[in-house]
Amino acid sequence: MTAGNPAGEIIPQSALYVAPNIGDQLITFEELAVGAVLGSQFANRGVIVQSTGGAQVTTSLPDRFVPVSPTHVYADPNASPSAASELDLRFVAQNGDPAITDFVSFFLLNAQDPGAAVVAYNAAGRILYSNTFHAGGASQDLVSISQPGISRVHINLGSGVAHAGIDNLSFTTPRSGADLAVGAIDASTTALPGGSFSITWAVTNVGITEVHAHWSEQIFLVGTPNQTLGFFAASNNLAPGQFIVRTQTVAIPFTGLAGTLRAGVRVDAYDEVTELDEANNTAVAATATDIPLTLTLDTPDATTTEGAAPLPIKVIRNGDISGPLTVAFSNSNPAEVSIPTNVVSPPGNRLRNSISLRSRTVWWMDPKWSTLLLRRTNYSDGTLSVVVGMPIRPSLASALRAVPSQKEEHSVAPFRARLRQPLRSRSFCVPRCRPHAISGLDRYSRRSHQCEFRHYGAQRRHCHFRSTIDHHCGCGRLSREQPGYLVSAR
């Protein structure tokens, strides 16, 4: 084949060669002598070739195998070989470990019916590309494979008069390593704030080398931004193609996302593993999870006392907290607890309301309970139980601590206690009997100046020892002898 320019001069054949789409590695076969059979000659560039049949580096049959670059091609030099030539290209790293590339190209020369077959595989053996070429005699048919994770390419050049050859093998430099991929996520369809949430996922090493623990895996709810539900440390080594299925249970926070959401998992969340592909580390569940809008009441201590400082209560809500929200506030025992009837929650869950207590006598041994209720349309109610009681006065507490234990009957000497500093509350009596665990509430009667005792206990037994105590009341001093230890204040 010849060509001429406008002046009638003959253009050399080398000027007619096709410029291929190439990667950063190019093999033209000019690097080898005629007759050489491909093997590990180009391992330092990233490819090892296993060649069967009669294919070799040749300059024979140039009318069939028209070279893309002069003058060497790789083909069977026989005009009609009886056995087909096959090439298996395997990509390797510089240290010889298996590797992958994302681009391979070459020219098929003289591909005729029944055609030359080309198949590309990933490291797990899955077919990434497959095609048969038969452009005709003396043709130069460009094969271009652009797929992530190409580990091996198999080429069947055929036999007989229609057998083909190749020229200008090109590829991007192979890379080696592990590659974690996540998939097959299954999550609960409903979840409540403060409740548990179950999710299952699979992690596969789709790379070509083993991945070694440890790495981190993150569970999250998809949103703007995503909400992290938990991190877990993986302790498994995974060989290429190996996978593991995990199921974990996490808690749904009282704050954060609400509505119809999807859960997701990200493996190697902290980039602890050097991977071939970082883009396949995240996956999202196919089914949605419904999390209702919910109001929550929280306090550092749900127990308070008469006359104490207001109790700090935090109103917590999930969902969109970018704007204010007005909620109704009520309680089951308004005689004991005074609260506002409406609360405006500003953006960001920052509200702290104060609950004040009504001024009335409450015996510290007879606590009062109140259930606070927070309500808003479209939200689940928030509730909180508060205990209201009277504190033990310091002088009374000292007297009670001074009472000795009765190990057996008649073994305790008479005990005398004097409350030096009168207390402001009403007089009351506290019997102290041990070890019978007798406890009770003594009722003082101003009219009769008498202390009445009610004893309780597993054995319902009175102590048989006697003691004397000074009894101060509003009408004067009264000294009596009573079973057990009598402590009074006013």
C-alpha positions in Angstrom: 0.0 0.0 0.0 1.4 3.4 -1.0 0.2 7.0 -0.9 1.3 10.2 -2.7 1.2 13.9 -1.7 0.0 16.6 -4.0 3.5 16.9 -5.5 3.4 13.3 -6.5 5.9 12.1 -4.0 5.4 8.8 -2.3 4.5 9.0 1.5 6.4 6.4 3.5 4.3 3.7 5.2 5.4 4.7 8.7 3.5 8.0 8.2 0.2 6.1 7.8 0.2 4.3 11.2 -2.7 4.8 13.6 -2.1 6.8 16.8 -3.7 4.7 19.5 -5.5 5.6 22.7 -2.8 4.7 25.2 -2.2 4.5 28.9 1.1 5.4 30.6 2.6 2.0 29.7 3.1 1.0 26.0 4.6 -2.1 24.5 5.2 -2.0 20.8 7.2 -5.3 20.6 10.1 -3.5 19.0 11.7 -4.1 22.4 12.1 -7.8 21.7 13.9 -9.7 19.0 12.0 -11.6 16.3 11.1 -15.1 17.6 10.8 -14.1 21.2 7.8 -15.6 23.1 6.1 -13.3 25.6 6.6 -14.2 29.3 7.9 -12.0 32.2 9.9 -9.6 30.0 7.6 -6.7 30.9 7.0 -7.6 34.6 8.7 -4.4 35.6 6.1 -2.5 33.6 3.3 -4.4 35.3 2.3 -7.3 33.0 3.2 -11.0 32.7 2.0 -12.8 29.6 1.3 -16.5 29.3 1.4 -17.4 25.6 0.3 -20.7 24.0 0.3 -21.9 20.4 2.8 -20.5 17.9 2.5 -16.8 18.6 5.8 -14.9 18.8 7.4 -11.6 17.9 7.4 -11.5 14.1 7.8 -9.4 11.0 6.3 -12.1 8.8 3.1 -11.8 6.7 3.2 -7.9 6.6 0.4 -7.9 4.1 -1.9 -9.5 6.7 -0.4 -8.2 9.9 0.0 -4.5 9.1 1.9 -3.1 12.0 0.6 -0.1 13.9 4.2 0.8 14.7 7.1 -0.6 12.6 7.9 -3.3 12.3 7.3 -6.0 14.9 4.0 -7.5 15.8 3.0 -10.5 18.0 1.4 -13.3 16.0 1.9 -16.8 14.6 4.3 -16.4 11.6 2.8 -19.4 9.9 0.3 -18.7 7.1 -2.3 -21.2 8.3 -1.5 -22.6 11.8 -3.4 -25.6 12.9 -3.5 -24.6 16.6 -4.9 -21.4 17.9 -2.7 -19.0 19.7 -3.9 -17.7 23.1 -2.5 -14.9 25.3 -3.3 -14.4 29.0 -2.2 -11.0 30.3 -1.9 -10.8 34.1 -1.2 -7.5 35.8 1.3 -7.3 38.6 2.9 -4.9 41.0 6.6 -4.0 41.1 7.1 -6.6 43.8 5.3 -9.3 41.8 2.1 -9.3 43.8 -1.2 -9.5 41.8 -2.4 -6.1 40.7 -5.2 -4.4 38.8 -5.5 -1.7 36.2 -8.4 0.4 34.9 -7.5 0.7 31.3 -6.1 -1.7 28.6 -5.9 -1.2 24.8 -4.3 -3.0 21.9 -4.8 -3.5 18.1 -6.0 -6.7 16.7 -4.5 -7.3 13.3 -6.2 -9.3 10.5 -9.1 -10.4 12.7 -11.5 -12.3 10.5 -14.4 -14.7 10.9 -14.9 -16.6 13.2 -13.1 -13.7 14.9 -10.7 -13.0 17.8 -12.2 -13.2 21.3 -11.2 -10.9 24.1 -12.4 -11.3 27.7 -11.3 -9.2 30.8 -11.7 -10.3 34.4 -11.5 -8.8 37.8 -9.5 -10.3 40.7 -12.5 -12.4 41.8 -12.8 -13.9 38.3 -15.9 -11.9 37.3 -16.1 -10.9 33.7 -15.8 -7.2 33.2 -15.6 -7.1 29.4 -16.2 -9.6 26.6 -16.3 -9.1 22.8 -15.4 -10.8 19.5 -13.7 -8.9 16.7 -13.7 -9.7 13.0 -12.9 -6.5 11.0 -11.5 -8.4 8.1 -8.2 -9.2 6.4 -5.3 -6.8 7.0 -7.4 -4.8 9.4 -6.2 -2.8 12.4 -9.1 -3.1 15.0 -8.6 -1.0 18.2 -9.7 -2.8 21.4 -10.1 -0.4 24.3 -11.2 -1.7 27.7 -11.9 0.9 30.3 -13.2 -0.9 33.5 -12.2 -0.5 37.2 -10.3 -3.5 38.6 -9.0 -5.3 35.5 -6.9 -8.1 36.8 -6.5 -10.3 33.7 -7.2 -10.2 30.0 -7.5 -13.3 27.8 -7.1 -13.1 24.0 -7.8 -15.9 21.6 -6.2 -15.1 18.2 -7.7 -18.1 16.4 -6.1 -20.5 13.9 -6.0 -21.1 10.1 -5.7 -18.4 7.5 -8.0 -16.1 9.5 -5.7 -16.1 12.6 -5.0 -12.7 14.1 -2.1 -10.9 15.8 -1.7 -7.9 18.1 0.3 -4.7 18.3 0.8 -1.8 20.6 -0.3 -3.2 23.9 -1.0 -0.3 26.3 -2.4 0.0 29.9 -2.3 2.2 32.9 0.3 1.3 35.6 -1.2 -1.5 37.7 -1.8 -1.0 41.4 -1.9 -3.6 44.1 -3.7 -3.9 47.5 -6.8 -4.7 49.4 -10.2 -3.2 48.7 -13.1 -3.2 51.2 -16.6 -2.9 49.8 -19.8 -2.8 51.7 -23.2 -4.0 50.5 -26.4 -6.0 51.3 -27.6 -3.6 54.0 -30.8 -4.6 55.9 -32.2 -2.3 58.6 -35.2 -2.1 60.9 -38.2 -0.3 59.4 -39.1 1.5 62.6 -37.1 2.9 65.6 -37.8 5.1 68.6 -35.6 7.8 70.1 -33.9 6.2 73.1 -34.7 2.7 71.7 -32.5 0.2 69.9 -32.0 -0.1 66.2 -30.7 -3.2 64.4 -28.8 -3.2 61.1 -27.1 -5.9 59.1 -24.4 -5.5 56.4 -21.8 -7.4 54.4 -18.2 -6.4 53.9 -16.2 -7.9 51.0 -12.5 -7.7 50.1 -12.8 -7.1 46.3 -9.1 -6.3 46.1 -6.3 -8.6 45.2 -4.4 -8.9 48.4 -5.5 -9.8 51.9 -6.7 -7.0 54.2 -5.6 -7.2 57.8 -7.5 -5.9 60.9 -8.1 -3.5 62.4 -10.3 -1.0 60.6 -13.4 0.9 61.7 -17.0 0.7 60.5 -19.5 3.4 60.9 -23.3 3.2 61.1 -25.2 6.4 60.3 -28.5 7.9 59.3 -28.5 9.7 56.0 -29.2 13.4 56.4 -27.8 16.8 56.0 -25.4 16.2 57.6 -25.4 12.4 58.3 -26.0 11.4 61.9 -23.5 8.9 63.3 -25.1 6.1 65.4 -22.0 4.2 66.2 -18.5 2.9 65.3 -17.3 -0.6 65.5 -13.8 -2.1 65.2 -13.4 -4.9 62.8 -11.1 -7.7 63.9 -11.2 -10.0 60.9 -8.6 -10.6 58.2 -10.2 -10.9 54.7 -8.6 -12.7 51.8 -9.3 -11.5 48.3 -13.0 -12.4 47.5 -13.8 -13.2 51.1 -16.7 -11.5 52.9 -18.2 -11.3 56.3 -21.8 -10.4 57.4 -22.3 -8.3 60.5 -25.3 -7.4 62.7 -25.1 -4.7 65.2 -27.6 -2.9 67.5 -27.2 0.8 68.2 -29.3 3.3 70.1 -31.3 6.0 68.4 -30.5 9.4 70.2 -33.2 11.6 71.6 -31.8 14.5 69.5 -31.1 14.4 65.8 -32.9 13.2 62.7 -36.5 12.2 62.5 -38.9 11.1 59.7 -38.5 8.5 57.0 -34.8 7.9 56.8 -32.3 5.5 55.5 -29.5 3.9 57.4 -26.0 3.6 55.9 -22.7 1.9 56.7 -19.2 3.1 55.9 -16.3 0.7 56.2 -12.7 1.8 56.8 -14.3 5.0 58.2 -10.9 6.4 59.4 -8.9 5.4 56.3 -6.8 2.9 58.2 -6.5 0.5 55.2 -4.7 1.5 52.0 -7.3 0.5 49.4 -7.4 0.2 45.6 -10.7 2.0 45.5 -12.0 4.3 48.3 -15.3 5.1 46.5 -17.0 1.7 47.3 -16.7 2.0 51.1 -20.2 3.4 51.7 -23.7 1.9 51.1 -27.2 2.8 52.1 -30.1 0.4 53.0 -32.7 -0.2 50.3 -35.6 0.0 52.9 -36.4 3.1 54.9 -36.6 3.5 58.7 -39.4 5.6 60.3 -38.3 7.6 63.4 -41.2 9.7 64.9 -40.9 13.2 66.1 -40.5 13.0 69.9 -40.4 15.3 72.9 -38.2 14.4 75.9 -37.8 15.9 79.4 -34.4 15.5 81.1 -33.0 16.7 84.4 -29.7 15.9 86.3 -31.8 14.9 89.4 -35.5 14.1 89.4 -35.6 14.4 93.2 -36.1 17.7 94.9 -37.2 19.1 98.3 -39.5 21.7 99.7 -38.0 25.1 99.6 -35.1 24.1 97.3 -33.9 26.0 94.3 -36.0 25.6 91.2 -35.4 22.2 89.5 -33.7 22.6 86.1 -35.6 20.8 83.3 -34.3 20.4 79.8 -36.8 20.1 76.9 -35.3 18.0 74.2 -36.8 17.4 70.7 -35.6 15.6 67.6 -36.2 16.4 63.9 -35.7 20.0 62.6 -34.6 22.2 65.5 -33.7 25.2 63.3 -36.7 27.2 64.6 -38.6 27.6 67.8 -41.3 25.2 69.0 -44.1 25.9 71.5 -45.2 22.9 73.6 -47.9 22.4 76.3 -46.6 21.6 79.8 -48.6 20.0 82.6 -48.2 17.8 85.7 -50.2 15.2 87.6 -49.8 16.8 91.0 -50.3 20.5 90.8 -50.7 20.7 94.6 -47.0 19.8 95.0 -45.3 21.2 91.8 -45.8 24.5 90.0 -44.7 24.6 86.4 -45.4 26.9 83.4 -48.3 25.8 81.2 -46.5 26.5 77.9 -42.9 26.3 76.9 -41.2 27.8 73.9 -38.2 25.7 72.8 -35.7 27.9 70.9 -33.5 26.5 68.1 -30.8 24.0 69.0 -32.3 22.2 72.0 -30.8 24.8 74.4 -33.8 25.4 76.7 -33.6 24.9 80.4 -36.9 25.5 82.2 -37.1 25.8 86.0 -39.8 24.0 87.9 -40.7 25.6 91.2 -42.3 23.8 94.2 -45.4 25.0 96.1 -44.7 26.1 99.7 -46.4 23.4 101.9 -45.2 20.9 104.4 -44.1 17.6 103.0 -42.8 14.9 105.3 -39.4 13.7 104.2 -40.5 10.1 105.0 -43.7 10.5 102.9 -42.5 11.7 99.4 -44.9 13.0 96.8 -44.7 12.1 93.1 -45.6 14.2 90.1 -45.5 13.2 86.5 -44.7 16.0 84.1 -46.1 15.9 80.6 -44.9 17.6 77.5 -47.3 17.6 74.5 -47.2 18.9 70.9 -49.2 18.0 67.8 -47.3 15.5 65.6 -44.8 14.8 68.4 -44.7 11.8 70.8 -45.3 13.0 74.4 -42.4 13.6 76.7 -42.8 12.5 80.4 -40.7 12.8 83.6 -41.5 11.7 87.1 -40.4 14.1 89.9 -40.1 13.1 93.6 -40.8 15.9 96.1 -39.8 15.5 99.7 -38.8 17.4 102.9 -35.0 17.4 103.6 -33.7 16.0 106.9 -32.5 19.0 109.1 -28.8 18.9 110.0 -29.5 18.7 113.8 -32.0 15.9 113.3 -29.7 14.0 111.0 -27.0 14.2 113.7 -29.3 12.8 116.3 -30.3 9.9 114.1 -26.7 9.1 113.4 -25.9 9.0 117.1 -28.4 6.1 117.7 -26.5 2.9 118.4 -27.5 -0.4 116.8 -29.4 -2.9 119.0 -27.8 -6.3 118.4 -30.2 -8.2 120.7 -32.9 -7.3 123.1 -32.0 -5.6 126.4 -28.5 -5.0 125.2 -28.6 -1.3 124.6 -28.2 1.2 127.4 -30.6 4.1 127.8 -29.9 6.8 125.3 -30.5 10.5 125.8 -30.3 13.0 123.0 -31.0 16.7 123.2 -31.7 18.8 120.2 -29.8 21.9 121.0 -31.1 24.1 118.2 -34.9 24.1 117.6 -36.1 23.4 114.1 -38.8 25.3 112.3 -40.9 22.4 111.2 -43.5 20.7 113.3 -42.5 18.3 116.1 -42.3 14.7 115.0 -41.0 11.5 116.5 -38.9 8.8 114.9 -38.6 5.5 116.6 -35.3 3.7 115.9 -35.3 -0.1 116.4 -32.6 -2.3 115.0 -32.1 -5.0 113.8 -35.8 -5.5 113.3 -35.9 -2.9 110.5 -38.9 -1.2 112.3 -39.6 2.1 110.7 -42.6 4.4 110.9 -44.0 7.8 111.1 -44.9 9.4 114.5 -47.7 11.8 114.6 -47.5 14.7 117.1 -50.7 16.1 118.6 -50.5 19.7 119.8 -53.7 19.3 121.7 -52.6 16.5 124.0 -48.9 17.1 123.9 -48.5 13.4 123.1 -46.3 11.6 120.7 -48.1 8.7 119.1 -46.1 5.8 117.7 -46.7 3.5 114.8 -44.2 0.7 114.4 -43.7 -1.4 111.2 -41.4 -4.2 110.5 -41.1 -7.7 109.2 -41.5 -9.1 112.8 -43.8 -6.2 114.0 -42.0 -6.2 117.4 -41.4 -3.4 119.8 -38.1 -2.8 121.4 -38.0 -3.7 125.0 -35.4 -1.3 126.2 -36.2 2.2 127.4 -34.7 5.5 126.8 -35.3 9.1 127.8 -35.1 12.1 125.5 -35.9 15.8 125.9 -38.9 16.6 123.8 -39.2 20.2 122.6 -42.5 21.5 121.3 -44.3 24.8 120.9 -46.0 24.6 124.3 -43.1 23.8 126.5 -40.9 20.9 127.4 -42.2 17.4 127.7 -40.1 14.5 129.0 -41.4 11.0 128.4 -40.1 7.5 128.4 -41.0 5.6 125.3 -40.1 2.3 123.6 -37.2 2.9 121.2 -35.5 6.2 120.5 -37.5 9.3 120.5 -36.2 12.2 118.5 -38.3 15.4 118.1 -38.0 18.9 116.7 -40.1 21.9 116.2 
